[in-house]
Amino acid sequence: MAKIKSWEVSDSFWERVEPLIPKPQRDPNLTYKRKPGGGRKPMLPRRIFEAIV
């Protein structure tokens, strides 16, 4: 078993937890357009989960 850093979530744990996290839902009828310089791209759910745990 490989060592992981204390703030990282192992792959096996993530496989069990990922289905429990709701996926962001977007309206397929809307066109989403970011303004230039209008913010950051969304973070990966795994990164957010690692920060919380």
CORJOFEN-V789819 format. One record per helix or strand of 3 or more residues. SS is the DSSP state (alpha for helix, beta for strand). FROM is the first residue (numbers start at 1). TO is the last residue. Records with the same first field share a line. If there is no record, write none. Layout:
SS=FROM-TO / FROM-TO
This chain:
alpha=11-20 / 45-52
